Amino acid sequence: MKALRTGICLLAWLLCLSPALAQVKDLKFTPEDIKKMAETSAVIETKFGNLRLQFFADAAPNHVKNLIDLAKKGFYDGTLFHRVIPGYMIQGGDPNSRNPDRSTHGFGGPGYNLKAEFNEKPHVRGTLSTARRPGDVDSAGSQFFICVAPAPRLDRQYTVFGEVVSGMEVADKIASQPRDAKDNPLGPIEMKVKIVEK
């Protein structure tokens, strides 16, 4: 029995420690890489309509490349907007949101972290920014949020890497959906993310 308790404690310790041990990506890019990413856009398809995203590749190239690469692999397809707050933002990109167990939503990622790329881009209506764990600036992965209203308190605290160029009425509709005490929509709002290259 003591060995079982020790094993369970060790497993719990490893699970708590594993996010801290995740690889932190911080790639370098050529001017040509930046230009290509800046000319690339993304479309988030939902049951309420589409959101078209434009990227700030010069301000946050690692975050832009990450979303593009994950979307091309189909990583986001079938995931949900798992956190919506009217007058603030909508959040998605967690692979755990495919799980019917809502208690796991908001805690998943791609298995690695991104080094923060804080910049001077403000959090205004339509801003695309990266979610992360509180207290760990280099903990962003696949999760992102879109502001439905200005949120200046987030400036230089979260990495802004793009903006919505069309479809903000869709974001507003998503933000207005009934939700539980953890701001998780009561009805699933699935997404599919497509990359559009020039």
WOTAUR-V78363 format. One record per pair of residues at least 24 apart in sequence whose C-alpha atoms are under 8 Angstrom apart, sorted by the first residue. I is the first residue (numbers start at 1). J is the second residue. Records with the same first field share a line. If there is no record, write none. Layout:
I->J  J
//
This chain:
19->112  139
22->111  112  113
23->111  112  113
24->112  113  114  115  138  139
25->62  112  113  114  115
26->62  114  115
27->62
29->61
34->58  61
37->61  64  65
39->197  198
40->195  196  197  198
41->195  196  197
42->68  193  194  195  196
43->193  194  195  196
44->191  192  193  194
45->191  192  193  194
46->189  190  191  192
47->189  190  191
48->170  173  174
49->167  170
50->167  170
51->164  165  166  167  168  170  171
52->164  165  166  167
53->128  162  163  164  165  166
54->162  163  164  165
55->161  162  163
56->160  161  162  163
57->161  162
59->117  119  121  160  161
60->117  118  119  159  160  161
61->161
62->114  115  117
63->114  117  130  159  161
64->161  162
66->142
67->142
68->195
70->142
71->193  194  195
72->194  195
74->192  193
76->191  192  193
77->190  191  192  193
78->190  191  192
79->190  191  192
80->188  189  190  191
81->184  185  188  189  190  191
82->106  183  184  185  189
83->182  183  184  185
84->174  175  176  177  179  183  184  185
85->175  176  183
86->148  172  175  176
87->148  149  175
88->147  148  149  150  151
89->145  146  147  148  149  175
90->145  146  147  148  171  174  175
91->131  143  144  145  146
92->143  144  145
93->142  143  144
94->142  143
109->141  142  143
110->141  142
111->141
112->141
113->138  139  140  141
114->138  139  140  141
115->139  140
116->140  158  159
117->159  160
118->156  157  158  159  160
119->156  159  160
120->155  156
121->155  160
122->152  155  156  160
123->147  150  151  152  154  155  160
124->148  149  150  151  152
125->149  150
126->163  164  165  168
127->160  162  163  164
128->160  161  162  163  164
129->158  159  160  161  162
130->158  159  160  161
131->158
132->158
146->171
148->172  175
//
